[in-house]
Amino acid sequence: MQGGVDVFKEPEKIYTGIPFALTLLTILLCHELAHYFTSKRHNVSATLPYFIPAPTIIGTFGAFIKMKSPIATRKALLDIGVSGPVAGFVISVIVSVIGLSYSTVVAVKDTGGVLGLGDSLLFTIIANLMLDYSPGSQDILLHPVAFAGWIGLFVTSLNLIPIGQLDGGHITYALFGQKHRYLSYTLEVILIFLGFLVWEGWALWAVLLLFLGLKHPPILSWEVPLDYRRRVMGWLSLLIFIFTFTPVPFTIM
């Protein structure tokens, strides 16, 4: 579809979607396999990744693994929570750089009616380093690989929101314990306000998180402290969240 192909009229051209699909699935796979192998390292039983196909503009609702045994320590919880977003983040940055090198700068007047993508701080920095363009009068027509990288960074930020049992919730619970719930409640209210003020999708995301639960289940042994390296990794993951967060992800230009 991004290449102007109607697969219902030209099904033989479905191969043109491979660069986007393969890149996006690689990002999701690396994210979930990082969770899986880290779980195994901490003797936590987990399934291999499940992918969720869906008739959306990106063809998927993502992927997940299912934990089949409780997490014993704060160290294990933080390692498992951090591993997926960091792996997905690294791959997303790499493919964004590759994809932007094949992207095209166009005049804003030539982008009417297309789906516009918002910019995170990180994607803006990468785009400015890779391309010579004038924001406001020009825009970037993303190569499918760059679009997959953009989605990878967006999904990373969604996972790192410090609410409930998202990866960000695992990390903040490992860092702060029961104080995590106050952060969950506060950010839930902020997401609702963002849904009314900047992008309605945040309100829908807030409702979904409310159904999934804002509290985090306790771990078996809270007494085992986090070492300095893990605390640094926890704070770095929250910094990644800030740099990948996109206030208005989608607009119609």
C-alpha positions in Angstrom: 0.0 0.0 0.0 2.9 2.4 0.8 4.2 1.7 -2.7 0.9 2.5 -4.4 0.1 -1.2 -4.9 -3.5 -2.5 -4.6 -3.0 -6.1 -3.7 -6.6 -7.0 -4.4 -6.2 -5.9 -8.0 -2.5 -6.9 -8.3 -2.0 -9.8 -5.8 1.2 -10.8 -7.6 2.9 -7.6 -6.3 2.4 -8.5 -2.7 6.2 -9.0 -2.5 6.6 -5.2 -2.5 5.5 -5.3 1.2 8.3 -7.5 2.3 10.8 -4.8 3.2 8.3 -3.2 5.7 6.9 -6.4 7.0 10.2 -8.2 7.5 11.7 -5.2 9.2 8.8 -4.7 11.6 8.5 -8.4 12.5 12.3 -8.5 13.1 12.0 -5.6 15.6 9.1 -7.3 17.4 10.9 -10.6 17.4 14.1 -9.2 18.9 12.0 -7.4 21.6 10.2 -10.6 22.6 13.2 -12.9 22.3 15.1 -10.6 24.6 12.3 -11.1 27.2 12.3 -14.8 26.6 16.0 -15.5 26.9 16.3 -13.2 30.0 13.4 -15.0 31.6 15.2 -18.3 31.0 18.4 -16.9 32.5 16.5 -16.1 35.7 14.7 -19.5 35.7 11.3 -17.9 34.9 9.2 -20.2 32.7 8.0 -18.3 29.6 6.5 -19.1 26.2 8.1 -18.4 22.9 6.7 -15.2 21.2 3.1 -15.1 19.9 2.4 -12.7 17.0 -1.0 -11.1 16.6 -1.9 -10.4 13.0 -4.6 -7.7 12.5 -6.2 -5.8 9.6 -4.5 -2.5 10.7 -2.3 -0.1 8.7 0.7 -2.0 9.9 -0.9 -5.5 9.8 -0.3 -6.4 13.4 -1.2 -5.8 17.0 2.3 -6.7 18.0 3.7 -9.7 19.8 4.0 -11.0 23.4 5.3 -13.8 25.5 3.4 -15.4 28.4 5.0 -15.8 31.8 4.2 -19.2 33.2 5.9 -18.8 36.6 6.3 -16.0 39.1 9.3 -13.6 39.1 11.3 -14.1 42.3 13.5 -11.0 42.7 13.8 -7.3 41.8 16.9 -8.1 39.8 15.0 -10.6 37.6 12.0 -8.3 37.2 14.2 -5.4 36.1 16.3 -7.5 33.8 13.2 -9.0 32.1 11.5 -5.6 31.9 14.5 -3.8 30.4 15.7 -6.4 28.0 12.8 -6.3 25.5 12.6 -2.5 25.0 16.4 -2.1 24.8 16.7 -4.8 22.2 13.8 -3.4 20.2 15.2 0.1 20.6 18.6 -0.8 19.2 17.2 -2.6 16.2 14.7 0.3 15.6 17.5 2.9 15.6 19.6 0.8 13.2 16.8 0.3 10.7 15.6 3.9 11.0 19.1 5.1 9.9 19.1 2.6 7.0 15.6 3.5 6.0 16.1 7.3 6.2 19.1 6.9 3.8 16.6 5.7 1.2 13.8 8.2 2.1 12.9 11.2 0.0 12.5 14.9 1.0 9.3 16.4 -0.6 7.5 19.8 -0.4 4.7 19.9 2.2 2.3 20.9 -0.5 2.8 17.5 -2.1 1.8 15.6 1.0 -1.9 16.5 1.1 -4.2 13.7 2.2 -1.5 11.3 3.3 -1.0 9.9 6.8 1.4 12.2 8.7 3.7 10.8 11.4 4.6 12.7 14.5 8.2 13.0 15.6 9.8 11.8 18.8 13.0 13.7 19.9 15.1 10.8 18.8 13.6 10.3 15.4 13.9 14.1 14.8 17.6 14.0 15.7 18.3 11.0 13.4 16.4 12.6 10.5 18.2 15.9 10.9 21.6 14.1 10.9 20.6 11.9 7.9 18.8 14.4 5.6 19.0 18.0 4.5 15.5 19.4 4.7 13.6 22.4 6.0 10.9 21.5 8.6 7.7 23.5 7.8 8.2 23.8 4.1 9.5 20.3 3.5 8.7 16.8 4.8 10.1 13.3 4.6 8.5 10.6 2.5 9.6 7.6 4.5 11.0 4.5 2.9 9.1 1.4 4.2 12.1 0.3 6.2 12.2 3.8 7.9 8.5 3.6 8.6 9.0 0.2 10.3 11.8 1.8 12.3 9.5 4.7 13.3 6.9 2.2 14.5 9.6 0.3 16.4 10.5 3.4 18.3 6.8 4.2 18.9 6.1 0.7 20.2 9.2 1.0 22.4 7.8 4.2 24.0 4.4 2.5 24.5 6.0 -0.4 26.3 8.1 1.8 28.5 5.2 3.9 29.9 5.6 3.3 33.6 2.0 2.0 34.2 0.8 -1.4 35.4 2.4 -4.4 33.9 3.9 -2.8 30.8 7.7 -3.1 30.6 8.0 0.4 32.0 5.7 -0.8 34.9 8.0 -3.7 35.6 11.0 -1.4 35.7 9.5 1.2 37.9 8.1 -1.4 40.3 11.6 -3.0 40.6 13.0 0.5 41.3 10.4 1.9 43.6 8.3 -0.9 44.9 4.7 -0.1 46.0 5.3 3.6 45.2 4.9 2.4 41.6 1.1 2.5 41.9 1.1 6.3 42.6 3.0 6.8 39.3 0.6 4.5 37.5 -2.5 6.4 38.7 -0.9 9.8 37.9 0.2 8.8 34.4 -3.2 7.2 33.7 -4.8 10.6 34.4 -2.2 12.4 32.2 -2.9 10.0 29.3 -6.6 10.7 29.6 -5.9 14.5 29.4 -3.6 14.0 26.5 -6.4 12.1 24.8 -8.6 15.1 25.0 -5.9 17.7 24.3 -3.5 16.3 21.7 -4.5 12.9 20.3 -7.6 10.8 21.1 -5.6 7.6 20.9 -4.0 8.3 24.3 -7.5 8.1 25.9 -8.2 4.8 24.3 -4.8 3.5 25.4 -5.6 4.7 29.0 -8.9 2.8 28.9 -7.1 -0.4 27.8 -4.5 0.0 30.5 -7.3 0.4 33.0 -8.8 -2.9 32.0 -5.3 -4.6 32.1 -4.7 -3.2 35.6 -2.8 -0.3 37.0 -1.3 -2.3 39.9 1.8 -4.5 39.7 1.7 -8.0 41.3 4.2 -8.5 44.1 7.5 -10.4 43.6 8.5 -13.3 45.8 11.6 -11.8 47.4 11.6 -8.0 47.7 14.6 -8.1 50.1 17.2 -8.8 47.4 18.4 -5.3 46.4 19.2 -3.9 43.0 22.9 -3.4 42.3 24.2 -0.1 40.8 24.4 -1.4 37.2 20.7 -2.4 37.2 19.6 0.9 38.7 21.5 2.7 35.9 19.8 0.5 33.3 16.4 1.2 34.9 17.0 5.0 34.7 18.4 4.7 31.1 15.3 2.9 30.0 13.1 5.7 31.3 15.4 8.1 29.4 14.7 6.0 26.3 11.0 6.5 26.9 11.4 10.3 27.0 13.4 10.3 23.8 11.0 8.0 21.9 7.7 9.4 23.1 5.6 10.9 20.4 2.8 13.2 21.7 0.8 13.2 18.4 1.8 10.0 16.5 -0.7 10.3 13.6 -2.3 13.1 11.7 -4.0 13.4 8.3 -2.0 16.0 6.3 
